[in-house]
Amino acid sequence: MKISVIGCGYLGAVHAAAMASIGHDVVGIDVDERKIASLATGEAPFFEPGLTEILSEGIASRRLRFTTDMAEAQGAAVHFVGVGTPQQKDGYAADLTYVNAAIDGLLPFLSPGDIVAGKSTVPVGTAADLAPRVAATGATLVWNPEFLREGFAVQDTVDPDRLVVGVPEGDDRSADILREVYHPAVAKRTPFIVTDYATAELVKVAANAFLATKISFINAMAEIAEVTGADVTQLADAIGHDARIGRRFLGAGIGFGGGCLPKDIRAFAARAEELGRGESVNFLREVDAINMRRRDRAAQLVVEALGGSVFKKNITVLGAAFKPHSDDIRDSPALDVAVKLHGLGAWVTVTDPEALKNAARVHPQLTYVDDRDEALRGADAVLVVTEWDEYRRELAPEHAASLVNGTIVIDGRNCLDAAAWRTAGWTYYGMGRP
């Protein structure tokens, strides 16, 4: 099937390459000439495991190409729209500027029978507003939200755990065409849920709101544990054995970040206010507040560990990306804590396997070192804030102790073996742990 993908950022680039990898003829379209030039050579403009390989394969097979010319979308049977919906500069609501621009740019090149599939995370009601503009061309709008995990985005596109498609009432044809698009997943009996526009839009934001709530819940328990002497990791293990709760996403630490969860829960709360149902999701404001407090708490732990002041102390921060297997620093808790410590007068050295270039561009006041061991050398305290394997599994505490000035480690992700680090002579501080 011939497919166009409008918007070649994180979502669109992965989607275009993944669709080509399962046999479709795909053209990716974006207004950013530099991004398109990079993608056209098979180079991803961001780090995502497995993406460079399927980009190169798709281009070599001629099933995948990239352009800045929207006219190249003409003739495609399905047009995916995967542009960004950032937070508005003057509030929490989602900015739909790029979505509207993408639809307006695409309209002249649509033909009767075409399918326009929205993938962007949008406020509920957006698809219903856009549908008449698309229908006027004889094409049909559907909403097909993405559920990508950064670091696993290729896998989640090719082999998703569910597919959701919001279609106009009684439109079986559009759903059948999307089944053809996702034929490998459908053949594996992946749940394929056909619903209305509003439900499809809500599925995405509700999923993110639930995950954010689960993370902030265990971090709220960490706040209680810190004043009672309880161990939040044991608490999470115990309640996680309950099948109704589950252990995943019950990792207490410095909280969530990235370009999705923080933005999406704020936009959801803002949209609920617009709908006159703000009270229904008031809890999301506290979810957000708990999340931001944990960053403050991590910085406070470092101050406490160093006797009440970090002024002119050497602090090594292990991690810059908001999560491992990514170079994404958007709303990164790791960098937020590093900047807070720098503001308190510390000499902060940051290392990360993938995100240093992005971090240095946004926060040039920090010191960045590629080599982990070199970053550790001479540190008065070490702060682990992104749970890369290089830090949680491959860094022996005995080896780390031979490099630093002070054997103080603050585990911002509760990802280290506390007993092993203490045995090696380290003073260990966890989040919500004795």
N, C-alpha and C positions, 0 to 999 in steps of 0.2 A: 504494500500500500504506500502511496506517496503521502508524506506527512511534512508539515511545516511546524517549526517551534519558534514562537515569537518571544524573544527575551533569552539571552544566552548567559545569564549569570549562573549562580550555583545551581539552581533548580533546572533552568532551561538547558544548560550545557550537558548536565548529567542525563536529562531526559532525552535530548537529541541523540547523544552517543548510545544510550541504552536501547532506544528504538531501532537504531541502525544495527545494533548488535544482534537483534532478534529477527532481522531480515527486511526491515522497511527501508524505503528510499526517503531520506530525511534531509531537509534544508533548515539550518538554524539561522535565524535573522536577529540582528541587534544593531542599534544605532552607534554603538561604541566601536570605532574602527580598530583601535588597538586590540581590544578583546577578540574581535573577529579575526584579525590577522594572526593572533596567537593560536586560536582554535583551529584555523585553517591549516596550520602546520602540524597539528596534532599535539600542541602544547596547551595543557590546561592552565588558565591564569590563576588557579588556586590549587591547593593540595587536597586531593581526595583519592584514597587508595583505589586502584583499579581503573581510574578514569583515563589516564594517559594511554593505557593499553587499548581500551576499546575505542578511544578517539582515533588512535593511529590505525587500528584495524578498519574502522569505518571509512576513513579517508582513503586508505589504500584500496579498499574494495569498491570505492566510488559510490557507496550507498549513503555517504555522509558528506555534506559540504556546508560551508558557512558564508554568509553574505550580509551586507548592510542594505541591500535592495529589497524592499518589501514586495515589489512586483514578482519576485521569485517564489512567493507563496502561491501564486496563481497556479491552479491545476492540482493542488494537493487536495486529497479527500478529507483530511482531518487537520485542523490547525490548532495546536496547543498554545495557550497563552500562559507564560510562566514568568511574568515580570514581578518586580519587587513591590511590596506594599509597606513602605517604612512608616514609622510613627510621625505624625505631623509635628512640625517644629513648634507650634504654639499650643499643643495639647497632646492627649494620649490616643486620639482616634487615628485610624489608619489613613494614610495618604493614598488616594486612588488615582493620582495623576498619571502614573505609568500604565495602569490598567486601561484607563480611558484612552490614553494616547495610542496604546497598542491596538485596541479595538478600532478606533477611528482610522488608524493607518492601514489596517487590514481590510476594512469594509469594501474599498473599491476593487479588491482583487478576489472577492468571494463569488462563488457561483451557486445557483440553486442546487440544493442537495448536499452542499458542504456541511461539515460539522466543525464548529468552533468549540473547543474544549478548554474551559478555564481551569488552570491549576493553581493560580495564586491564592494565597490565604487572604480572604476578603471578609468584610462585615456582612452578616446575614442580611439579605435583601439586595445585594449587589447584582446577582445574576438576573433577578427579576427586572431590575432597572436596565440592564444591558440587552436583554433578550429582544425587545422590539427593534432595536437598531440592527441587530444581526438578522432578524427575521425579514426585515425590509429588503434584504438582498436575495431572499429565497434560501438562505442557509439557516442552520439551527444551532442554538447555543446549548451546551450541556456544561455541567460543573463536575470536575473530576479532581478532587483535592489530592494533594501529595502528602505522604506520610514518611518522609525521608529522615533518616538519622545520619547526621554528619559523621563521616568515617565509615558508613555502611550504605551510602546513597546508591551506589551502582547495584548492589545486591537488592536493596529495597525497591528499586525500579524494575529490575528484571524478574525478581521473585518476591513480590509483595506479600504481606500477610493478609491483606484484604484490598479489594477495589471498590470504590464508591463512585457512582455516577448519578448526578442529579439531572433529570430530563423534564421537558414539558409534559404535562399530563397526557397519558395515553400514547406517548412517543416510544414505541417499541423499536423502531428502526434505528434510532440513534444509539440506544443501548446495545443493539446487536452489532453495530459498527465498532463500538468501543470493545466489545468482546473479541472482534477480529483483530483489533490493534494489539490487544493483550493476549493473543492466542496461546503463548506458552504457559502463562499463569492460569488461564481459564482451563487449559487441558489438564492442569494439575489439580483442578477443583478448588482453586483459591476462591474463597467467598467473594461473590460479585453482587454487590448490593445496589439495586436500582431504586432511586427515591426521587423526591422533588428537590427543587433548587435549594430551598431554605434548609432542609435537613442535611443536604450534602455540605453546605457551607458551615453549618453548626457542628457537623461531625469533626471537622478539622480543629476548630477552636475549642470545642469541648474536650477533645483528646489532649490538647496541649494544656488546657486549664486543669485537667485532672492530674496530669503528670507533675505540673508545677505545684499543685496542692499537696501531692504525696511527698515531694521533696521538702517543701516548707513545713509539712507536718512533722517529719522526723527532725528537722532542724529546730522546730519549736520544742520538741522533746529534749534536744541537746541543750537548749537554754535552761530547761528545768534540771537536767542531769548535772549541769555545771554548778548549780547551787545546792545540790543534794548529795553529790558524790557518786551518783549512779553512772553506769557506763552505757551510753546510747547505742554502741555497736552490739552489745549483748541484748539490749532492749529490742533493737531491730531484728536480730536473729530470732528472738523468742516470738515476737508478734508475726514475723514473716512466715513462720511455720503454719499459721492459720491460712488455709487455702483461700479464704475470702479476702485476705489482705495481700499476701505474697511478699517476698523479700526484695524484689526488684524496685529500684528507685527509692529505697529506704536507706540510702547512704548519706549520713549526716556529714556536713563539711561546710565549705564556704558558699554553697548554693549554686544555682543554675545561672547561666548566661547565654550568650550567643545571639543570633539574629532572629530567633523565633519565639522562644518561651516568654522572655520579658516583654517584648513588643506585643505579642499576640494576646497575653492576658490583659494588658492595659487597653488594647484596642477593643477587646471583648467587653470589658467593663464600660468603656466609653459608649459602645454601641447599645448596650443594655440601658444606659441612661437615656439615650436618644429614643429608645423604644418605650420609655416610661417604666422600665422594669429594673432599674439600677439596684434595687434592694435584693434582687435575686442573685446577684453575683458580687455583693459587697464584700464577701469573704476574700475575693481575689485581691482586693487592695491590701488586706492583711497578709495574704500569701506573698505579695510583692514586698511588703515592709519587712517581714521575717527574713526573706531572701537577702535584702540589702543589709540587714543588721548583722548577718553572719560574716560579711566582709569586714565590717567594723570590728567584730569580735576577733577575727584572725589577726588583724593589725594589733589589737589590744593584747593578745596573747604574746606576740613578739616583744612588745614593750615590757610586759610583766616578766617574761623570761630573761630579759636583759637588765633586770633590776630597776625598771621604772623609766628608762630613757633609751632611745635608739640613736640619739644624736652622735654623729661621727662613728657609728658602728657599721661594720661591714656585714651586710645581709645578702645572702644568695637566695634568689627566688627560682625554684625549679618549676618552670612552666610559664607560658605566656598565652597560649591558646585557651579558649574557654572550655575545651575538652580535648582528650587525646585523639589522635588520628585525624587532626584537622589543623589548618593554619589560620582559622577564623578567630579574630580577636574582638569581634563585635560584642560589646557589653561583657567583656571578659572579667570574671571575678578575680582571676589571677593578676591581671594587670592593674585592676582597681586597687587591690591590696598593695601591690608594689608601689603604685603612685602615692598611696596614703603614707607608706613608710618613708618614701623620699621626702614628702612634705613635712615629716617630723624630724628631718635632718639626717636620716640614715644614708649611707652610701650603698645603693641598691644595685646588685648585679643580677641580670635576668638571663636565663638560658632556656632554650626550647628546641626540639628537633626540627620544627617546621615553621614556626610563627615569628621568628625574630625580625625578619624584614618588614612584615606588616606592623609589628609592635614598634619598631624604631621609627617608622614613619609617623605614627600617631603620638608616641611618647618619647621624643628624642632626649628628654632629660635623664632617662635611665641609662645604665651601662649594659650593653648586650655582649655576651660571649657565646660563641657557637659550641665550644668544647665544654662538656659537662664538668670534667675534672678541673679544668682551668677556672671555670666559674666558681667552683667550690673552694679553690685555694685561698686561704687566709680569711675565710668567713668567720664572723663571731657567732652567727646563727644561720641556720638553714631552714627555709620555708618551702614546703611542698604544696603546690597549688594546682597542678595539672597532673593527673595520674597516668602519665606515660609509663610504659614498661621499663624504660631507661632509668626511672627513678624508683618505682615501687617494687620491681622484681630484680633488675640487673645491677642495682647499686648496693654493694655490700656495705653494711654500716662500719665494718672494720676499715675498709678501704677509704670510705668518706672521712673517717676520723683522722686518718693520716694526712689529710689535705687541709683541714680547717684549723682556725685558731681556737674556736670554742665549740665544744660538743653539745650544742643545743639544737634540737630539731623540732619544728612546729609542723605537725602533719595536718594540713588544711583539708585533706580529703579522707582522712582515716584509712589510708591505703597501705601504710607501712606495717610491718610486723613489730609492734611496740616492744614485745619481750626481747626480740633479737637486737633491736637498737639499744635498749637499756642494758642488755648483757654486754654489748660492745662499748659501754661507757658513756652513752649519750643520755642527756636529760631530755626526755620525750614529752611533748605536749600534744594531745589530740583535741578534736572538737567534740565537746560533750563527753569527755572521758576523764577519769580521775588522774 
